[in-house]
Amino acid sequence: MSDALHVELAGGIVSMGSTYHNKIFKSSVADRCIEDFISRTPYYDQGRWHTIPKKPNDEKALYTPFIELLGHILAYFKYNGRGRKLVDTHNIDIPHKDLNRHGSADDSSRCRTSPDFMILGSGANLNTEENNNEIRASYALCASPGEIKTERNQKDMMNTDQVAVYARQCFIEQHHRRFVYSIILTEKKARLFLFDRSGAIQSQRFNIHEQPGNFVRIVLGFCSTNNQKIGFDTNIFWRNNSRYITLHNHWEVKGLGMREYRVAEGSSAIAFSRNTMRGRGTVCWNVVDCDGTPFLIKDSWRSAGREPECKLLAEVAGVAGVGQMVTYQDNGQDDVAQFRDVPNCDLTESLSHNRIFSRIVLEAYGKPLDYFNNRRHLLFAFRDAVNGHRNLWRDKHILHRDVSINNILHGKEGSVEGSRGVLIDLDMAICLTRQAPLTGTFRTGTRAFQSITVLRSEKNGEHARPHDYLDDLESFFYVFAWICSTYTGPHERLESEPRALVAWQEDVVVAIGMKTAFLYDPTTELTPYFECFSALLTSLGNFLIKHATRKEKECRSKAPKVPLMDLLAPSDAEYDTFLGFVDDAIAALEPEETDPVVKASPSILKPEPITPPHSLQSQDTPFHTPATPRTPGTARKRRTEEVDNSPTAGKKNKFSSGIPESPSVGQNR
């Protein structure tokens, strides 16, 4: 796990200057109070914390002395009994609750780690009674994890990876976590870490004996009783055993002011969560308003400089086949810079990749496309989502750029034609008129569903063709083909993807070769249930390979790039052709026993925990993890209401780039 996390954080850990640890947490406790403590405590004498061994044989010799010293500091400043509890966890194997794409815990996870100590939290932001002495060590209740090393076995990179694992698990199990502090202590020195959506910053290692005041102040800040100051979003809280989210409405069209939503109970609370630390950190909450109307709240951290999704969503209000926004909170000022900021410290270097928080309330729709009741249900949703993409492109001059299995939803119950399928997630969308370079990038989108042209963009460099609507139509094709090749019927899925589809998620060169072959013959992996779609897939494949081949020829000849706006006029005919093939397939289907209706909104039902292909990191996070082949499996039946305990369910796909799948929520962008 630490190897993958090391890749995720590559280039994202910044070492602060010598002034950082002298300045941080200055407002937590007055210097006078700390000086008074040092002069009175029996633990500090003759220039050192005398209970800490000078030359420990191993780190075990440091556990008890440090736990006693930390406990003494917290007791003196009366932090015990104020929502904080220090726990020695060096010999406690704390399980990791791996979450599937819907945020439900997968109890089959066998991963366990043991921070040397934890500061546990209680109260309204952690769903426990204030000062509950019975709480047990867990990442769900961890305010701050800590590690103890000897100077002899202290290794910067290895130890940083270790505390990063703890911090990452806090993010995974605490969906309202904004940042996490951690600390590494040795018999001589200490180093403070702050992990957030931009990566991490670390202090210089400083001598705890020569700088006792800094040591005490950092311990108190690390254990702060103010939940907001140690990284919790205090706008998400429990009241009378229910969880609530408050939102500062910033959409003047809807009327300014505070709004409160109640989160769905239990495992239905999370529609999606991203199992990463660095990146957009998207979490989608199933909620209801005071009238009981269901909605979806999407929290994410976009890259500074990227156009806010809420702005694009405001533009597409009323567009059929596209997810609709209700309201939002995004003033452009709630960012990583806020909690990294320390007075009189230069944070310019540490904020080379700032991220801005956004909270959007969206209409609640049906489940993702692969939750189909029958083939007509699937085709209707697929067709209307493609048409929604057309509406975005043609009417609003917006290109989506991240079509994936999770970004196509079934419409609401009783939806009419045009709204039976909905395209969501405009995180990676762009306006056709934008002036920035529009060369495709293989780091944008979801690897399994990227077009051949986008995959080739790295190799083709400046001559790569721009990402356009045809690339997104090719992504729609791969989504549909993936379902037809991995499902043996409604709610029945192969335990493992066929080898050809696994290759879509591997090395770029491998993915290009396999996708090219697949476009020429897309029926080889069809399950018997979907053999009736052979003609549809063949027609779509022939249509798409023609354009992929043309684009590659243009690239090799270094032909001038055509502005996206100039593609609007000819695009209507291409959309007509693509949708015509789908309409022919719908007409050819015999009426099935069950009408294609959505029986309930996903905001209440517990989703089927399946594992679709994962989303790539985007252009602003330059790293990915190499893949390892996986063997195909056999089919077995699983119902939507059942919990999947298979080895692959809810786990991060080993062929992903280290960043979890995209929902309505793309990825590390």
N, C-alpha and C positions, 0 to 999 in steps of 0.2 A: 504493500500500500504506500509506504513512504517513497518508493521509487517513482510511482505514478504522480504522487504529490510533488515530488522534487521537480518533475517535468512541468507540472502545472504552474509552479511558482517561479520557474526559470526566468531570470531577468526582472522579477517582480519584488525582490527583497532589497531594500535600501538600508544601508548603515548610516545612522545619523552621526552628526559631529559631537564633539565632547561637551557642548553646551546643553544637549538634549536632556540627558538624565539629571542635569542640574536644575532644569526649568520645569520638567513635566510634573503634574499634580501639585503645582505650587499653591493652588487655591483650595486644596483638599484640607490641609491642616496648617495652622500658623507655625512659622519657624520657631517662634517662642515656645510653643507647646512641645514641639519635638525636642528642642534643646533642654527643656525642663525634664522630659522623660529620660533622655540620655544621662543627665546628671543624677537622676534618682534610681534608675534601674540597676539591680544587682548583676544583670547579664553583661554589662559593658564596663570594663575596667582596664586601666593602663593602655588605652588605645586599641582595644580589640574586644570582640564579643567572645569572652573567655570560655564559654561552654562549647564553642565550635572547635573541634580538634584542629591543631595546626598541621599535622601530617597524618591524615586518616589512611588506614591500610586500604580501604575500599569505600565506596559510597554508602554502604550499609551503615558504616560508623557515623554517617552524617544525618541519617534519617531522623532519629529521635532528638538529637540536639537542635536541629532546625525546626522541627515541628513544635518543640517546646518554646523556642525563641519566638517563632511566628505567633504562637498562641498567646505568649506573654504580651507581645506588642498589641495584638487585637484586644486582649482583655483590658489592658491599661487604657486604651482609647475607647473602650466600651463598644467595640464592634460586635462582640458576641451578644446575642439577644436582639440584634437589629437587622435580622434577615440574612446573616452570614454565619457560616459554620465551617471551620477548618477541619479537614479530614485527612488522615494519613492513608493514602491509597496505594502505597508502593507494593503491597502484597495482595491487592484486590484486582482480580481480572474483571474489568468493566466491559460488558458487551456493547458492540456497535450495532445499533438498529439500522441496518441498511434499508433505505427506503426505495420503493419502486417509483415509476414515473408519476404516480398519483399521490406520493407522499405517505403511503401506507407502509408500516413496518413489515419487514420480512424476517420473521422469527427464525428462519433457517440459517441466518448469518452466524458464522462461527468466529468472526473476528473479535478479539478482545485486546484491550490495551490497559496499561497500568501507569497513569501519571504518578509521580512520587507523592504528590499531594493535590488536593482540590479545595477550592473555596466554593462551597455550595450556597445556593441562594434560595430564598423562600419569599412568598408574598404574591401580590396580584399579578405580577408579570411572569411568574413561574408556576402558577396553579398549585400552590401549596400554602398552607396557613403560615402567617408570619411567625417566625421563631419556632418552627416545628422541629424539635430535636430528634424526631424519629425518621427524618428523611435520610435515605441511603444514597451512597455515591452513585451518580449516573451522569451521563453527558447531558441528559435532558434538564438537569438541575444544576449543572456546573456553571458557576459565574466566571471562574478563572482557574485554569490548570497550571501546575508548576512542576518543575523537574529539578533534581539534585544530582550533581556530578562531583567527582574529584577533579582537581586541576590536572591530574595525570591522565584521566580518561575523557577530559573535556575536548571534544572535536567539533569545531564550529558548524560545519555543514551537516554532519550526521545528527548533532543535537538539535539544530534548527529544524531539520526534517521531522524529528521526533515530536517536538512541541507543536509543529504545524499539523501533524496528524490529530493531536488532541483538539486543536482549535477548529480544524475542519469538521470534526465530529460534532462539536458544539453548534456549528452552523447548520449541519444536517438535521440535528435533533431539536434545534430551537429555531423555528422558521422566522421568528421575529428578531433574530440576532443581527446587529449591524456591524459590530466588530468584537474582537476577543483579545484580551490581554493574556500573556503568558510570561513566565519568568524562569530562568535557569540560574540556580545557585550553586556555588562551589564553596570550599572552605575559605576562599579568599575573595572571590568576586561574584558579581551578579550582572545579568543582562536582561533587560526588559524587551518584550516583543509586543507589537500591536498588529494583529492580522485583520484584514478587511477585504473588500471586494476589488481593491486595486493590487493586492498582494500583501506585503508586510513591510514594516519598518522595525529596525532593531537599534537599541542604544549601544554605545560603546560599553565594553566590559569595564566595570569600575570596582575598586577595592571597598568592600563593605566595612572593613575595619578602619580604614583611613577616612572614609566618608560615611560615618554612621547616620548622619542626618539625611543624606540622600537615600540611604538604604531604608530607613524607617518610613520616609515619605512615599517611596515607591511601593513598599509593602502596603501601606494604607490606601494608596490610590488603586493598586492592583485588587484590593479587597473592598473597594468603596461600597458603602451601603446605598448609594444613589444608583439605581438600576440604569438610568440613562447614561451615566458617566462611565459605566463599564460595558456599554454596548447593546443594551436592550432597547427595542422600540416600545416606548411606554404608551404609545397609542394602540397597542394590542394588549389586552388585559383580561383577566377573569373576574367575573362578578356573579355571585350566587351560583357557582358551578357551571356557568356558561362563559364562553370567550367572546369578546367584542373587539371590533376594530372601529376606531374613530378616524374621520377623514376631514381635513380642512379643504373644502371645495374651492378650487381655483378657476372653475369654469363659470364665467359671469353669465353665460346664457342660461345656466341652471340655477343661478342665484347663489351668492357667496354665503359661507357659513359652515358650521360643523355638522357632520352627519355621522350617525352611528349604525353599525351593522352587526348582527349576531352571527357568529361563525357556526357552521353545521357541527353536529356532535360527532365525537369519536373519529374513526378513520375516514369519515366522509368530509372532514374539515378541509383537507388539502386536495385540490384537484390536480395539482402538479407542483413538484419542487425539484430544483436542480441540485444534484449532489456534488457540488463543487464549492470552493471557497472563493477563488479568484474568478472574476467575471461578472456577468449580469445578475447572478444569484436569484433568478426568477422564482417566485412562489405565487401560486394561484390559489386563492381561498374561496371555498363555497360558502356563501353568506345569504342571509335574508334581511330585509329591512324591517321596520317596525310594523308593517302590514303583512309580513310573512312572504313577500315577493322575493323569489330567488334571484341572486346576482352572482357575478364572479368578480373578485378583487384581485388584481394583478400587481404585485410588487416587483420592482426590478431596478437595477443600477445600470444606466446607460453610460457609454463613454462620453466624456465631455467633448463637445463639438459635434456630436451626432444629433440630428434633428429629433426632438421629442416625439415619441409615438403618439402622445395625446394630440399633438398638432395635426398629424396625419389623420387620426381618427375623427377629429372634428371636421376635417375636409370631406370625409366619406360618409357623413351622417345621411342616412336614408338610402344608401346604395344597396341594392338587393344582392344577396349572396356574400356579403361582407359583414364581419362582426361589428356590432355597434357599441359605442361608448355611452355611458350614462353620465358620468362625471369624473373628475380627476383631481389629484393633488400633485402639483409639480411646479414649483416656483423657480427652479433652476439653481437654487441656493443650498439645498439640502444635499450635501456632497461629502465625499471622503475627506476633502480638505478641512471640513469643519472639525472633525474629531481627530485629525492628525495635527491640527494647529496647536502650536505651543508658543506663547509670547516670547519674542526675542530670539526665536530659532528660525533659521532659513530652511524652509521646507520645499524650496523650488525643485530640487532634485527628486524628492520623494513623491512629488505630485506630477511627475511626467506623464502619468496616466490616471488622471482624476476620473471619478465616476459620480454620477448624479442620481439621486433616488427619485423614483416616480411611483405613485399609487394610482391605479386606474380602476374605476368601477365599470364593468361591462355587462351587457345582457347575458343571461345564462342560456346556453343552447344545449343540444344533445351531446352525445358522447363522440369520441373520435371516430373517424371513418371506418376503422376495422371492427367496430361494434355494430355489425349489420344484422338485421333480422332475416333477410333473404337477398337474393341477387338484385331484385328490383330496388330494394331499399338502398343497396350499395350504389347502384348505377344512378339513381335519382340524386343522391347526395353528391356523388362525384360530378355529375353533370352541372348541377347548380353552383358548386364551388368553382368549377372551371369558368362558368359564365360570370360568377362574381369577380374572378380575376380579370376577365375581359372588361367588366364595368369599371374596375379600378384603372386599368390601362387606358381604355378608350375615353371614358367620361371624366376621370379625375387626373389623368396623366401621372399615375403612380405605378411603379413596378414593385412587386412583392419581394422577390429574390430569396425566399426561404420556404418554398412549398415542401411540406413534409407530412408524414403520417399523422403527426399530432396537431398540425395546423389546419386540418380539414375536419370540420365537425358536422354531425347531422343537425338538421334544423330543429326548432322547437316542435312540440307535439302539435299536430294539425297544420303544419306548415304547408303553404301553397307552392305551386311551381315557381321556381326562382329563389326560394328560401329553404328548400329541403336539404341543402348543403350550404355550409358557411365557411368561408376562408377567413382565418383569424391571424393575429400576430403581425403587426407592421413594424416590428423592431428593426428589421433590416431593409425595409422598404425605402425607396428613393423617389423623388420627383423627377420626371423626365427632363425638366429644364435645368437641373442642377449643373453647376459649372465644373465641379470636381471631375477628375478623370474617371471614365466609366469602363475601364478595362475590367473584365471579369477577374475574380479572385477565388482560387480554390479554397480559401479559408472562410468564405462566406457561405453559410447554409449548412445543410446536413449531408455529409459525405455520401451516404447511401442513395440519396435522391438528386445529387448534383448532375447537371448535364455534362456531356462529354466536352463541350466547348469550355465550360467553367473549369473542369478538371485540367484541361490543357493550358489554362491561363498562366500557370507558373512557368512552364517550359517556354511558352510563346512570348512571355515578357511584354514589352511595349507594343508588339504587333498582335497581341491577343485580341480577339473580338469582344466588344462590349457585351455584358450580360443583358439580354433583352427578353421580350415576352416568350420567344420560342424556347429559351432555356428553361423558363418556368413551366411551359407546357410539357417539356421533356421530363421535368421533375414530377408533374402530375402523372405522367405515364408510369414512371418508376414506382410511385406510391401505389397505383392501381395494380401494377404487375406484382409488386411485393405481396399485396393481399392475396391475389389470385394464386400465388406460388407458395404461400405459407399457411393458408386456411383451407381446411377440408370441409367447411360448412360454417353456419352461424355459430360463433363462440367455440369453434373447434379449430385448434391451431397445431401445426407441427411443433414438436418439442425443440427443434433446431432448424434454422433456415437452411435451404439447399445451398450447396457449396458455391454455386454461381452467384447467389445473392450475397453470401458472405464476402465474396471477392469485391462486391461493390463498396465495401467499407474498408478495404485494405489500402495498400500503397497506391498512389495516384496512377502509376503506370499500369498496375494490375487492374485497377478499377476501370480505366479507359478501355483496355483490351476486352474485358468481360462485358462491359456495357455495349461496346460496338458490336460484338458478336450477338448479344442479346437483342439489340434492335433489329438485326437481320433475321433472327429466329427467336421470338419472344414466347414461344409456346412450349419449349422443352421442359420447363419446370412446373407447368400448370397442374394443379391437383384435379382429380376427376370432377369435383363439384363445379369447377370453373372452366371445364373444357368447352362449354358453350360460348366462351368469350375468345376462342381462338381467332376467329375472323377479326374481331375488334382489335385485339392486341397486334395482330399482323398488320392491319391497316395503319394503326397508329405508329408502329415501328417503322414501316416503310416511309411514312410521312416525315418522321423525325430524322431518320438517318440521311435523308436527302438534304435536310438543312444543316445537319452536323457536318456532312461532307463538304457542302458549299462553304461553310464558315472556315473550315480548315484550309481549303484552297485559297480563300481570300487572305487568310493569315500568311500562308507561305508566299503568296505573291506580293505581300505587303500593300494590299489594296487599301485605299483610304477608308477610314471608319465612318460609318453613317450615323449621324446624330439620332438619338432615340426618338426625338419628335418626328423625324422624317419617316419613321417606321409605322406611324399611326395609320396612315392611309392604306398601305397594303396589308395591315394586320387583320382587318375585318375578314378578308377572304380566308386567311389561315385559321382564324378562330372558327369560321363557318365549317371549314373542312374537318377540323378536329372534333367539334361538337356534333357534326353530321354523322361521323362514325359512331359516336356514343348514342345518338338518337336511333340509329339503325339497330344497334344492339338492344336497346330498350324495346323497340317495336318487335324484334324477333323473339324476345323472351315470352314463353308461355306464362299465362297468369299463374302465380304461385298461391299456395294455400293461405298464407298470412299476408295481409296488407302491410306495406312498408310504413309503419307508424313508429314513432318514438314514444315509448310508454311512459317515460319520466325524464325529468331533467337530471343531469349528472350532479347537480348541486346537492342532491339528497341521496341518490343511490351510490353504493360502494362500487367503484369500477373494477373490472376484471384486470388483475395485475399481469399484464403481458410485457414483453420486452421487445420493442421495436428497435430499428436502427437508431443510433445515437447521433446527436448533432455535433458538428465540428465547432471548434473555436473559430472566430472570425478573424478578419485581417488585423485587429488590434491586439491579438494575443498570439504571438508567433511561436507556437509549439504544438506538437502532437506526438502521441505515443505509438510506437510500431505495433503491428498486429500479429496475432498468432492464429493459425487456422483452427477451425472448429469442425467437427464431423457432423453430418446431418443426422437427424433423429427420426423418430416415427411419430405418427399422429396419435393423439389421445384426446378424449373429450373433456372440455372444461366449461362449466357454465359461468355466466357473468357474475352470479352471486357468490360463487365459491372463491376461496382463497387458494392461490396457486403456490404450492410448496415445492415446485420444481427447482432444480439447481440454478436455472437461468432467470427465474422470475424476479423482477425488481432489482436485479444486479446491473452494475455498469457493464455494458457490452465490451468484451475484451478487444473488439476491433475498432472501438471508438478512439478518438484522438485525445482521450483523457478528459473530455468535457461531456457531461450527460446529455441525454436526448433533448430535443426541443419540443415544447408543447405548443401552446399558442404562444410560444415564448421562445424563440430561437435559442440563442446560446451565448457564449462568452463574447459579446460583441462590443 
